[in-house]
């Protein structure tokens, strides 16, 4: 949903809980390689660098004056295994970049309010209906006062069907959020699916976004 004027079929039919979604680019080429380096090869330093790219996608959102930025959470067991939450690194890079540019000084990152309350299998390879079932009821808001009557921007690395971001939005709205906007670094499509990790041969220093 990286076009301002276009909506996918699910959005047009009102099947997703978030109010708007935007992505920086397509999940392909060097952007995909960079995301895989971050997630599966422990390149944590890429998180803030890639998060800064989200500032460009932010420009397509109706910029709220006092938004809450909430990364999609990992289950504690997955976070321990990986050592970090890539969505949180991206969110921190986004907020840092916007503040550095002198924009939205009141922007708040709330990393711990949105929680994943049970572990799930990876979404990669699941059908649309299976993705929705996999994340149904998975998220909760631990501190509703953080989001009540606020606009919340939920950040993730890749958006495919929107099921995960929609489940997050549903939990946030149950907790009283006024509006939920979804912001992802990359948008997977049938032409550029969200396949799993590859053997990456490109030196990381040569990676550039498309």
PyMOL commands that place a pseudoatom at each C-alpha (Angstrom):
pseudoatom trace, name=CA, resn=UNK, resi=1, chain=A, elem=C, hetatm=0, pos=[0.000, 0.000, 0.000]
pseudoatom trace, name=CA, resn=UNK, resi=2, chain=A, elem=C, hetatm=0, pos=[2.811, 2.340, -0.883]
pseudoatom trace, name=CA, resn=UNK, resi=3, chain=A, elem=C, hetatm=0, pos=[0.612, 4.308, -3.265]
pseudoatom trace, name=CA, resn=UNK, resi=4, chain=A, elem=C, hetatm=0, pos=[-1.307, 7.101, -1.577]
pseudoatom trace, name=CA, resn=UNK, resi=5, chain=A, elem=C, hetatm=0, pos=[-4.286, 6.705, -3.870]
pseudoatom trace, name=CA, resn=UNK, resi=6, chain=A, elem=C, hetatm=0, pos=[-4.578, 2.917, -4.036]
pseudoatom trace, name=CA, resn=UNK, resi=7, chain=A, elem=C, hetatm=0, pos=[-5.996, 0.408, -1.599]
pseudoatom trace, name=CA, resn=UNK, resi=8, chain=A, elem=C, hetatm=0, pos=[-5.773, -3.361, -1.658]
pseudoatom trace, name=CA, resn=UNK, resi=9, chain=A, elem=C, hetatm=0, pos=[-8.927, -5.451, -1.892]
pseudoatom trace, name=CA, resn=UNK, resi=10, chain=A, elem=C, hetatm=0, pos=[-8.954, -6.263, 1.826]
pseudoatom trace, name=CA, resn=UNK, resi=11, chain=A, elem=C, hetatm=0, pos=[-8.787, -2.572, 2.738]
pseudoatom trace, name=CA, resn=UNK, resi=12, chain=A, elem=C, hetatm=0, pos=[-11.518, -1.646, 0.289]
pseudoatom trace, name=CA, resn=UNK, resi=13, chain=A, elem=C, hetatm=0, pos=[-13.745, -4.352, 1.783]
pseudoatom trace, name=CA, resn=UNK, resi=14, chain=A, elem=C, hetatm=0, pos=[-13.047, -3.196, 5.331]
pseudoatom trace, name=CA, resn=UNK, resi=15, chain=A, elem=C, hetatm=0, pos=[-11.517, -6.512, 6.381]
pseudoatom trace, name=CA, resn=UNK, resi=16, chain=A, elem=C, hetatm=0, pos=[-8.537, -4.956, 8.177]
pseudoatom trace, name=CA, resn=UNK, resi=17, chain=A, elem=C, hetatm=0, pos=[-8.677, -3.170, 11.518]
pseudoatom trace, name=CA, resn=UNK, resi=18, chain=A, elem=C, hetatm=0, pos=[-6.143, -0.429, 10.888]
pseudoatom trace, name=CA, resn=UNK, resi=19, chain=A, elem=C, hetatm=0, pos=[-7.274, 2.844, 9.324]
pseudoatom trace, name=CA, resn=UNK, resi=20, chain=A, elem=C, hetatm=0, pos=[-4.434, 3.301, 6.840]
pseudoatom trace, name=CA, resn=UNK, resi=21, chain=A, elem=C, hetatm=0, pos=[-1.258, 1.476, 5.811]
pseudoatom trace, name=CA, resn=UNK, resi=22, chain=A, elem=C, hetatm=0, pos=[1.885, 2.716, 4.108]
pseudoatom trace, name=CA, resn=UNK, resi=23, chain=A, elem=C, hetatm=0, pos=[5.193, 1.041, 3.212]
pseudoatom trace, name=CA, resn=UNK, resi=24, chain=A, elem=C, hetatm=0, pos=[8.586, 2.419, 2.241]
pseudoatom trace, name=CA, resn=UNK, resi=25, chain=A, elem=C, hetatm=0, pos=[9.150, 0.015, -0.667]
pseudoatom trace, name=CA, resn=UNK, resi=26, chain=A, elem=C, hetatm=0, pos=[8.644, -3.435, -2.125]
pseudoatom trace, name=CA, resn=UNK, resi=27, chain=A, elem=C, hetatm=0, pos=[10.060, -6.514, -0.446]
pseudoatom trace, name=CA, resn=UNK, resi=28, chain=A, elem=C, hetatm=0, pos=[12.555, -7.160, -3.210]
pseudoatom trace, name=CA, resn=UNK, resi=29, chain=A, elem=C, hetatm=0, pos=[16.149, -6.593, -4.223]
pseudoatom trace, name=CA, resn=UNK, resi=30, chain=A, elem=C, hetatm=0, pos=[18.549, -4.964, -1.797]
pseudoatom trace, name=CA, resn=UNK, resi=31, chain=A, elem=C, hetatm=0, pos=[15.795, -3.836, 0.565]
pseudoatom trace, name=CA, resn=UNK, resi=32, chain=A, elem=C, hetatm=0, pos=[14.813, -7.467, 1.090]
pseudoatom trace, name=CA, resn=UNK, resi=33, chain=A, elem=C, hetatm=0, pos=[18.451, -8.471, 1.535]
pseudoatom trace, name=CA, resn=UNK, resi=34, chain=A, elem=C, hetatm=0, pos=[18.933, -5.784, 4.165]
pseudoatom trace, name=CA, resn=UNK, resi=35, chain=A, elem=C, hetatm=0, pos=[15.840, -6.939, 6.090]
pseudoatom trace, name=CA, resn=UNK, resi=36, chain=A, elem=C, hetatm=0, pos=[17.050, -10.548, 6.008]
pseudoatom trace, name=CA, resn=UNK, resi=37, chain=A, elem=C, hetatm=0, pos=[20.520, -9.493, 7.176]
pseudoatom trace, name=CA, resn=UNK, resi=38, chain=A, elem=C, hetatm=0, pos=[18.855, -7.719, 10.094]
pseudoatom trace, name=CA, resn=UNK, resi=39, chain=A, elem=C, hetatm=0, pos=[16.483, -10.525, 11.103]
pseudoatom trace, name=CA, resn=UNK, resi=40, chain=A, elem=C, hetatm=0, pos=[18.451, -13.681, 10.482]
pseudoatom trace, name=CA, resn=UNK, resi=41, chain=A, elem=C, hetatm=0, pos=[22.111, -12.676, 10.469]
pseudoatom trace, name=CA, resn=UNK, resi=42, chain=A, elem=C, hetatm=0, pos=[22.242, -10.550, 13.605]
pseudoatom trace, name=CA, resn=UNK, resi=43, chain=A, elem=C, hetatm=0, pos=[22.994, -7.220, 11.917]
pseudoatom trace, name=CA, resn=UNK, resi=44, chain=A, elem=C, hetatm=0, pos=[21.303, -5.165, 14.624]
pseudoatom trace, name=CA, resn=UNK, resi=45, chain=A, elem=C, hetatm=0, pos=[22.997, -1.961, 13.527]
pseudoatom trace, name=CA, resn=UNK, resi=46, chain=A, elem=C, hetatm=0, pos=[20.867, -2.058, 10.378]
pseudoatom trace, name=CA, resn=UNK, resi=47, chain=A, elem=C, hetatm=0, pos=[17.717, -1.550, 12.447]
pseudoatom trace, name=CA, resn=UNK, resi=48, chain=A, elem=C, hetatm=0, pos=[18.171, 2.161, 13.062]
pseudoatom trace, name=CA, resn=UNK, resi=49, chain=A, elem=C, hetatm=0, pos=[19.549, 2.705, 9.558]
pseudoatom trace, name=CA, resn=UNK, resi=50, chain=A, elem=C, hetatm=0, pos=[16.557, 1.040, 7.919]
pseudoatom trace, name=CA, resn=UNK, resi=51, chain=A, elem=C, hetatm=0, pos=[14.205, 2.690, 10.388]
pseudoatom trace, name=CA, resn=UNK, resi=52, chain=A, elem=C, hetatm=0, pos=[15.334, 6.064, 9.105]
pseudoatom trace, name=CA, resn=UNK, resi=53, chain=A, elem=C, hetatm=0, pos=[13.920, 5.079, 5.706]
pseudoatom trace, name=CA, resn=UNK, resi=54, chain=A, elem=C, hetatm=0, pos=[10.487, 4.869, 7.305]
pseudoatom trace, name=CA, resn=UNK, resi=55, chain=A, elem=C, hetatm=0, pos=[10.569, 8.652, 7.696]
pseudoatom trace, name=CA, resn=UNK, resi=56, chain=A, elem=C, hetatm=0, pos=[9.901, 8.818, 3.944]
pseudoatom trace, name=CA, resn=UNK, resi=57, chain=A, elem=C, hetatm=0, pos=[6.872, 6.551, 4.230]
pseudoatom trace, name=CA, resn=UNK, resi=58, chain=A, elem=C, hetatm=0, pos=[5.740, 8.630, 7.220]
pseudoatom trace, name=CA, resn=UNK, resi=59, chain=A, elem=C, hetatm=0, pos=[5.265, 11.547, 4.832]
pseudoatom trace, name=CA, resn=UNK, resi=60, chain=A, elem=C, hetatm=0, pos=[2.338, 9.680, 3.247]
pseudoatom trace, name=CA, resn=UNK, resi=61, chain=A, elem=C, hetatm=0, pos=[0.528, 9.489, 6.594]
pseudoatom trace, name=CA, resn=UNK, resi=62, chain=A, elem=C, hetatm=0, pos=[-1.697, 12.239, 7.975]
pseudoatom trace, name=CA, resn=UNK, resi=63, chain=A, elem=C, hetatm=0, pos=[0.944, 13.369, 10.474]
pseudoatom trace, name=CA, resn=UNK, resi=64, chain=A, elem=C, hetatm=0, pos=[-0.582, 13.403, 13.948]
pseudoatom trace, name=CA, resn=UNK, resi=65, chain=A, elem=C, hetatm=0, pos=[0.757, 15.991, 16.387]
pseudoatom trace, name=CA, resn=UNK, resi=66, chain=A, elem=C, hetatm=0, pos=[1.030, 13.599, 19.311]
pseudoatom trace, name=CA, resn=UNK, resi=67, chain=A, elem=C, hetatm=0, pos=[1.145, 10.095, 17.903]
pseudoatom trace, name=CA, resn=UNK, resi=68, chain=A, elem=C, hetatm=0, pos=[2.225, 7.002, 19.760]
pseudoatom trace, name=CA, resn=UNK, resi=69, chain=A, elem=C, hetatm=0, pos=[4.650, 4.739, 17.869]
pseudoatom trace, name=CA, resn=UNK, resi=70, chain=A, elem=C, hetatm=0, pos=[4.285, 1.062, 18.821]
pseudoatom trace, name=CA, resn=UNK, resi=71, chain=A, elem=C, hetatm=0, pos=[6.425, -1.679, 17.250]
pseudoatom trace, name=CA, resn=UNK, resi=72, chain=A, elem=C, hetatm=0, pos=[4.839, -5.056, 16.586]
pseudoatom trace, name=CA, resn=UNK, resi=73, chain=A, elem=C, hetatm=0, pos=[6.037, -7.129, 19.564]
pseudoatom trace, name=CA, resn=UNK, resi=74, chain=A, elem=C, hetatm=0, pos=[7.734, -10.496, 19.526]
pseudoatom trace, name=CA, resn=UNK, resi=75, chain=A, elem=C, hetatm=0, pos=[6.786, -13.194, 21.982]
pseudoatom trace, name=CA, resn=UNK, resi=76, chain=A, elem=C, hetatm=0, pos=[9.348, -13.240, 24.835]
pseudoatom trace, name=CA, resn=UNK, resi=77, chain=A, elem=C, hetatm=0, pos=[10.624, -16.663, 23.745]
pseudoatom trace, name=CA, resn=UNK, resi=78, chain=A, elem=C, hetatm=0, pos=[11.231, -15.443, 20.180]
pseudoatom trace, name=CA, resn=UNK, resi=79, chain=A, elem=C, hetatm=0, pos=[12.905, -12.281, 21.423]
pseudoatom trace, name=CA, resn=UNK, resi=80, chain=A, elem=C, hetatm=0, pos=[15.258, -14.298, 23.632]
pseudoatom trace, name=CA, resn=UNK, resi=81, chain=A, elem=C, hetatm=0, pos=[16.106, -16.512, 20.672]
pseudoatom trace, name=CA, resn=UNK, resi=82, chain=A, elem=C, hetatm=0, pos=[16.788, -13.597, 18.309]
pseudoatom trace, name=CA, resn=UNK, resi=83, chain=A, elem=C, hetatm=0, pos=[18.234, -11.242, 20.899]
pseudoatom trace, name=CA, resn=UNK, resi=84, chain=A, elem=C, hetatm=0, pos=[16.252, -8.224, 19.746]
pseudoatom trace, name=CA, resn=UNK, resi=85, chain=A, elem=C, hetatm=0, pos=[12.966, -7.156, 18.157]
pseudoatom trace, name=CA, resn=UNK, resi=86, chain=A, elem=C, hetatm=0, pos=[13.593, -5.909, 14.627]
pseudoatom trace, name=CA, resn=UNK, resi=87, chain=A, elem=C, hetatm=0, pos=[10.341, -3.908, 14.580]
pseudoatom trace, name=CA, resn=UNK, resi=88, chain=A, elem=C, hetatm=0, pos=[11.412, -2.046, 17.719]
pseudoatom trace, name=CA, resn=UNK, resi=89, chain=A, elem=C, hetatm=0, pos=[14.785, -1.199, 16.157]
pseudoatom trace, name=CA, resn=UNK, resi=90, chain=A, elem=C, hetatm=0, pos=[12.992, 0.139, 13.077]
pseudoatom trace, name=CA, resn=UNK, resi=91, chain=A, elem=C, hetatm=0, pos=[10.622, 2.190, 15.240]
pseudoatom trace, name=CA, resn=UNK, resi=92, chain=A, elem=C, hetatm=0, pos=[13.526, 3.706, 17.166]
pseudoatom trace, name=CA, resn=UNK, resi=93, chain=A, elem=C, hetatm=0, pos=[15.272, 4.577, 13.916]
pseudoatom trace, name=CA, resn=UNK, resi=94, chain=A, elem=C, hetatm=0, pos=[12.091, 6.237, 12.641]
pseudoatom trace, name=CA, resn=UNK, resi=95, chain=A, elem=C, hetatm=0, pos=[11.589, 8.348, 15.758]
pseudoatom trace, name=CA, resn=UNK, resi=96, chain=A, elem=C, hetatm=0, pos=[15.260, 9.318, 15.888]
pseudoatom trace, name=CA, resn=UNK, resi=97, chain=A, elem=C, hetatm=0, pos=[15.208, 10.385, 12.237]
pseudoatom trace, name=CA, resn=UNK, resi=98, chain=A, elem=C, hetatm=0, pos=[12.034, 12.465, 12.601]
pseudoatom trace, name=CA, resn=UNK, resi=99, chain=A, elem=C, hetatm=0, pos=[13.357, 14.220, 15.678]
pseudoatom trace, name=CA, resn=UNK, resi=100, chain=A, elem=C, hetatm=0, pos=[16.702, 14.870, 14.005]
pseudoatom trace, name=CA, resn=UNK, resi=101, chain=A, elem=C, hetatm=0, pos=[14.850, 16.555, 11.157]
pseudoatom trace, name=CA, resn=UNK, resi=102, chain=A, elem=C, hetatm=0, pos=[13.093, 18.752, 13.705]
pseudoatom trace, name=CA, resn=UNK, resi=103, chain=A, elem=C, hetatm=0, pos=[9.697, 17.197, 13.091]
pseudoatom trace, name=CA, resn=UNK, resi=104, chain=A, elem=C, hetatm=0, pos=[7.188, 15.985, 15.646]
pseudoatom trace, name=CA, resn=UNK, resi=105, chain=A, elem=C, hetatm=0, pos=[9.136, 16.596, 18.836]
pseudoatom trace, name=CA, resn=UNK, resi=106, chain=A, elem=C, hetatm=0, pos=[6.114, 15.271, 20.754]
pseudoatom trace, name=CA, resn=UNK, resi=107, chain=A, elem=C, hetatm=0, pos=[6.278, 11.868, 19.064]
pseudoatom trace, name=CA, resn=UNK, resi=108, chain=A, elem=C, hetatm=0, pos=[6.410, 9.059, 21.638]
pseudoatom trace, name=CA, resn=UNK, resi=109, chain=A, elem=C, hetatm=0, pos=[7.759, 5.545, 21.238]
pseudoatom trace, name=CA, resn=UNK, resi=110, chain=A, elem=C, hetatm=0, pos=[5.923, 3.072, 23.478]
pseudoatom trace, name=CA, resn=UNK, resi=111, chain=A, elem=C, hetatm=0, pos=[7.747, -0.214, 23.084]
pseudoatom trace, name=CA, resn=UNK, resi=112, chain=A, elem=C, hetatm=0, pos=[6.218, -2.220, 25.925]
pseudoatom trace, name=CA, resn=UNK, resi=113, chain=A, elem=C, hetatm=0, pos=[2.527, -1.429, 25.884]
pseudoatom trace, name=CA, resn=UNK, resi=114, chain=A, elem=C, hetatm=0, pos=[1.556, -3.684, 22.966]
pseudoatom trace, name=CA, resn=UNK, resi=115, chain=A, elem=C, hetatm=0, pos=[2.269, -7.319, 23.880]
pseudoatom trace, name=CA, resn=UNK, resi=116, chain=A, elem=C, hetatm=0, pos=[2.202, -10.698, 22.185]
pseudoatom trace, name=CA, resn=UNK, resi=117, chain=A, elem=C, hetatm=0, pos=[0.573, -12.953, 24.747]
pseudoatom trace, name=CA, resn=UNK, resi=118, chain=A, elem=C, hetatm=0, pos=[1.193, -16.325, 23.117]
pseudoatom trace, name=CA, resn=UNK, resi=119, chain=A, elem=C, hetatm=0, pos=[3.746, -17.740, 20.723]
pseudoatom trace, name=CA, resn=UNK, resi=120, chain=A, elem=C, hetatm=0, pos=[2.759, -18.372, 17.108]
pseudoatom trace, name=CA, resn=UNK, resi=121, chain=A, elem=C, hetatm=0, pos=[4.294, -20.137, 14.153]
pseudoatom trace, name=CA, resn=UNK, resi=122, chain=A, elem=C, hetatm=0, pos=[5.933, -17.874, 11.544]
pseudoatom trace, name=CA, resn=UNK, resi=123, chain=A, elem=C, hetatm=0, pos=[3.504, -16.362, 9.057]
pseudoatom trace, name=CA, resn=UNK, resi=124, chain=A, elem=C, hetatm=0, pos=[5.736, -17.157, 6.072]
pseudoatom trace, name=CA, resn=UNK, resi=125, chain=A, elem=C, hetatm=0, pos=[4.113, -19.702, 3.777]
pseudoatom trace, name=CA, resn=UNK, resi=126, chain=A, elem=C, hetatm=0, pos=[0.671, -19.588, 5.390]
pseudoatom trace, name=CA, resn=UNK, resi=127, chain=A, elem=C, hetatm=0, pos=[-2.491, -18.854, 3.411]
pseudoatom trace, name=CA, resn=UNK, resi=128, chain=A, elem=C, hetatm=0, pos=[-4.403, -15.629, 3.991]
pseudoatom trace, name=CA, resn=UNK, resi=129, chain=A, elem=C, hetatm=0, pos=[-6.981, -17.334, 6.209]
pseudoatom trace, name=CA, resn=UNK, resi=130, chain=A, elem=C, hetatm=0, pos=[-4.291, -19.244, 8.117]
pseudoatom trace, name=CA, resn=UNK, resi=131, chain=A, elem=C, hetatm=0, pos=[-2.363, -16.017, 8.737]
pseudoatom trace, name=CA, resn=UNK, resi=132, chain=A, elem=C, hetatm=0, pos=[-5.453, -14.394, 10.231]
pseudoatom trace, name=CA, resn=UNK, resi=133, chain=A, elem=C, hetatm=0, pos=[-6.185, -17.401, 12.418]
pseudoatom trace, name=CA, resn=UNK, resi=134, chain=A, elem=C, hetatm=0, pos=[-2.545, -17.617, 13.515]
pseudoatom trace, name=CA, resn=UNK, resi=135, chain=A, elem=C, hetatm=0, pos=[-2.544, -14.089, 14.985]
pseudoatom trace, name=CA, resn=UNK, resi=136, chain=A, elem=C, hetatm=0, pos=[-6.177, -13.891, 16.129]
pseudoatom trace, name=CA, resn=UNK, resi=137, chain=A, elem=C, hetatm=0, pos=[-6.285, -12.790, 19.755]
pseudoatom trace, name=CA, resn=UNK, resi=138, chain=A, elem=C, hetatm=0, pos=[-2.495, -12.883, 20.045]
pseudoatom trace, name=CA, resn=UNK, resi=139, chain=A, elem=C, hetatm=0, pos=[-1.978, -9.242, 21.034]
pseudoatom trace, name=CA, resn=UNK, resi=140, chain=A, elem=C, hetatm=0, pos=[-3.013, -7.244, 24.072]
pseudoatom trace, name=CA, resn=UNK, resi=141, chain=A, elem=C, hetatm=0, pos=[-2.309, -3.798, 25.497]
pseudoatom trace, name=CA, resn=UNK, resi=142, chain=A, elem=C, hetatm=0, pos=[-0.694, -3.837, 28.910]
pseudoatom trace, name=CA, resn=UNK, resi=143, chain=A, elem=C, hetatm=0, pos=[-1.085, -0.112, 29.571]
pseudoatom trace, name=CA, resn=UNK, resi=144, chain=A, elem=C, hetatm=0, pos=[-4.333, 1.118, 27.982]
pseudoatom trace, name=CA, resn=UNK, resi=145, chain=A, elem=C, hetatm=0, pos=[-3.679, 4.616, 29.364]
pseudoatom trace, name=CA, resn=UNK, resi=146, chain=A, elem=C, hetatm=0, pos=[-0.775, 4.916, 26.909]
pseudoatom trace, name=CA, resn=UNK, resi=147, chain=A, elem=C, hetatm=0, pos=[-3.034, 4.637, 23.870]
pseudoatom trace, name=CA, resn=UNK, resi=148, chain=A, elem=C, hetatm=0, pos=[-6.503, 5.724, 24.980]
pseudoatom trace, name=CA, resn=UNK, resi=149, chain=A, elem=C, hetatm=0, pos=[-7.950, 8.373, 22.620]
pseudoatom trace, name=CA, resn=UNK, resi=150, chain=A, elem=C, hetatm=0, pos=[-4.624, 8.578, 20.780]
pseudoatom trace, name=CA, resn=UNK, resi=151, chain=A, elem=C, hetatm=0, pos=[-3.446, 7.896, 17.247]
pseudoatom trace, name=CA, resn=UNK, resi=152, chain=A, elem=C, hetatm=0, pos=[-1.110, 4.902, 17.251]
pseudoatom trace, name=CA, resn=UNK, resi=153, chain=A, elem=C, hetatm=0, pos=[1.356, 4.144, 14.453]
pseudoatom trace, name=CA, resn=UNK, resi=154, chain=A, elem=C, hetatm=0, pos=[2.209, 0.429, 14.473]
pseudoatom trace, name=CA, resn=UNK, resi=155, chain=A, elem=C, hetatm=0, pos=[5.594, -0.378, 12.925]
pseudoatom trace, name=CA, resn=UNK, resi=156, chain=A, elem=C, hetatm=0, pos=[6.673, -3.692, 11.379]
pseudoatom trace, name=CA, resn=UNK, resi=157, chain=A, elem=C, hetatm=0, pos=[9.358, -4.832, 8.972]
pseudoatom trace, name=CA, resn=UNK, resi=158, chain=A, elem=C, hetatm=0, pos=[7.248, -6.523, 6.268]
pseudoatom trace, name=CA, resn=UNK, resi=159, chain=A, elem=C, hetatm=0, pos=[3.539, -6.361, 5.505]
pseudoatom trace, name=CA, resn=UNK, resi=160, chain=A, elem=C, hetatm=0, pos=[2.109, -9.168, 3.378]
pseudoatom trace, name=CA, resn=UNK, resi=161, chain=A, elem=C, hetatm=0, pos=[-1.624, -9.697, 3.951]
pseudoatom trace, name=CA, resn=UNK, resi=162, chain=A, elem=C, hetatm=0, pos=[-1.826, -7.198, 6.812]
pseudoatom trace, name=CA, resn=UNK, resi=163, chain=A, elem=C, hetatm=0, pos=[-3.026, -9.882, 9.245]
pseudoatom trace, name=CA, resn=UNK, resi=164, chain=A, elem=C, hetatm=0, pos=[-0.447, -9.156, 11.955]
pseudoatom trace, name=CA, resn=UNK, resi=165, chain=A, elem=C, hetatm=0, pos=[-0.835, -5.393, 11.786]
pseudoatom trace, name=CA, resn=UNK, resi=166, chain=A, elem=C, hetatm=0, pos=[-4.615, -5.778, 11.742]
pseudoatom trace, name=CA, resn=UNK, resi=167, chain=A, elem=C, hetatm=0, pos=[-4.523, -7.974, 14.865]
pseudoatom trace, name=CA, resn=UNK, resi=168, chain=A, elem=C, hetatm=0, pos=[-2.389, -5.340, 16.588]
pseudoatom trace, name=CA, resn=UNK, resi=169, chain=A, elem=C, hetatm=0, pos=[-4.839, -2.636, 15.533]
pseudoatom trace, name=CA, resn=UNK, resi=170, chain=A, elem=C, hetatm=0, pos=[-7.773, -4.632, 16.904]
pseudoatom trace, name=CA, resn=UNK, resi=171, chain=A, elem=C, hetatm=0, pos=[-6.093, -4.911, 20.312]
pseudoatom trace, name=CA, resn=UNK, resi=172, chain=A, elem=C, hetatm=0, pos=[-5.232, -1.202, 20.342]
pseudoatom trace, name=CA, resn=UNK, resi=173, chain=A, elem=C, hetatm=0, pos=[-8.773, -0.178, 19.470]
pseudoatom trace, name=CA, resn=UNK, resi=174, chain=A, elem=C, hetatm=0, pos=[-10.195, -2.440, 22.167]
pseudoatom trace, name=CA, resn=UNK, resi=175, chain=A, elem=C, hetatm=0, pos=[-7.908, -0.552, 24.553]
pseudoatom trace, name=CA, resn=UNK, resi=176, chain=A, elem=C, hetatm=0, pos=[-9.346, 2.777, 23.388]
pseudoatom trace, name=CA, resn=UNK, resi=177, chain=A, elem=C, hetatm=0, pos=[-7.031, 3.966, 20.602]
pseudoatom trace, name=CA, resn=UNK, resi=178, chain=A, elem=C, hetatm=0, pos=[-8.790, 6.524, 18.431]
pseudoatom trace, name=CA, resn=UNK, resi=179, chain=A, elem=C, hetatm=0, pos=[-7.025, 5.589, 15.211]
pseudoatom trace, name=CA, resn=UNK, resi=180, chain=A, elem=C, hetatm=0, pos=[-4.374, 3.075, 14.169]
pseudoatom trace, name=CA, resn=UNK, resi=181, chain=A, elem=C, hetatm=0, pos=[-2.020, 3.587, 11.227]
pseudoatom trace, name=CA, resn=UNK, resi=182, chain=A, elem=C, hetatm=0, pos=[0.186, 0.758, 9.943]
pseudoatom trace, name=CA, resn=UNK, resi=183, chain=A, elem=C, hetatm=0, pos=[3.717, 1.550, 8.786]
pseudoatom trace, name=CA, resn=UNK, resi=184, chain=A, elem=C, hetatm=0, pos=[6.032, -1.101, 7.359]
pseudoatom trace, name=CA, resn=UNK, resi=185, chain=A, elem=C, hetatm=0, pos=[9.456, -0.973, 5.809]
pseudoatom trace, name=CA, resn=UNK, resi=186, chain=A, elem=C, hetatm=0, pos=[8.517, -3.296, 2.939]
pseudoatom trace, name=CA, resn=UNK, resi=187, chain=A, elem=C, hetatm=0, pos=[5.362, -4.531, 1.259]
pseudoatom trace, name=CA, resn=UNK, resi=188, chain=A, elem=C, hetatm=0, pos=[5.329, -8.115, 0.008]
pseudoatom trace, name=CA, resn=UNK, resi=189, chain=A, elem=C, hetatm=0, pos=[3.224, -8.810, -3.072]
pseudoatom trace, name=CA, resn=UNK, resi=190, chain=A, elem=C, hetatm=0, pos=[2.494, -11.914, -5.190]
pseudoatom trace, name=CA, resn=UNK, resi=191, chain=A, elem=C, hetatm=0, pos=[5.412, -10.849, -7.395]
pseudoatom trace, name=CA, resn=UNK, resi=192, chain=A, elem=C, hetatm=0, pos=[7.687, -10.275, -4.378]
pseudoatom trace, name=CA, resn=UNK, resi=193, chain=A, elem=C, hetatm=0, pos=[6.521, -12.759, -1.701]
pseudoatom trace, name=CA, resn=UNK, resi=194, chain=A, elem=C, hetatm=0, pos=[7.836, -12.903, 1.845]
pseudoatom trace, name=CA, resn=UNK, resi=195, chain=A, elem=C, hetatm=0, pos=[9.999, -15.979, 1.405]
pseudoatom trace, name=CA, resn=UNK, resi=196, chain=A, elem=C, hetatm=0, pos=[12.208, -17.040, 4.281]
pseudoatom trace, name=CA, resn=UNK, resi=197, chain=A, elem=C, hetatm=0, pos=[15.902, -16.483, 4.797]
pseudoatom trace, name=CA, resn=UNK, resi=198, chain=A, elem=C, hetatm=0, pos=[18.278, -16.986, 1.899]
pseudoatom trace, name=CA, resn=UNK, resi=199, chain=A, elem=C, hetatm=0, pos=[21.996, -17.570, 1.715]
pseudoatom trace, name=CA, resn=UNK, resi=200, chain=A, elem=C, hetatm=0, pos=[23.143, -13.986, 1.342]
pseudoatom trace, name=CA, resn=UNK, resi=201, chain=A, elem=C, hetatm=0, pos=[26.336, -13.427, -0.623]
pseudoatom trace, name=CA, resn=UNK, resi=202, chain=A, elem=C, hetatm=0, pos=[26.358, -9.630, -1.022]
pseudoatom trace, name=CA, resn=UNK, resi=203, chain=A, elem=C, hetatm=0, pos=[28.674, -7.845, 1.424]
pseudoatom trace, name=CA, resn=UNK, resi=204, chain=A, elem=C, hetatm=0, pos=[26.551, -5.886, 3.846]
pseudoatom trace, name=CA, resn=UNK, resi=205, chain=A, elem=C, hetatm=0, pos=[28.428, -2.654, 3.163]
pseudoatom trace, name=CA, resn=UNK, resi=206, chain=A, elem=C, hetatm=0, pos=[27.328, -2.835, -0.461]
pseudoatom trace, name=CA, resn=UNK, resi=207, chain=A, elem=C, hetatm=0, pos=[23.632, -2.970, 0.357]
pseudoatom trace, name=CA, resn=UNK, resi=208, chain=A, elem=C, hetatm=0, pos=[21.674, 0.053, -0.805]
pseudoatom trace, name=CA, resn=UNK, resi=209, chain=A, elem=C, hetatm=0, pos=[17.912, 0.548, -0.783]
pseudoatom trace, name=CA, resn=UNK, resi=210, chain=A, elem=C, hetatm=0, pos=[16.117, 0.480, -4.135]
for i in range(1, 210): cmd.bond("trace and resi %d" % i, "trace and resi %d" % (i + 1))
show_as sticks, trace
zoom trace
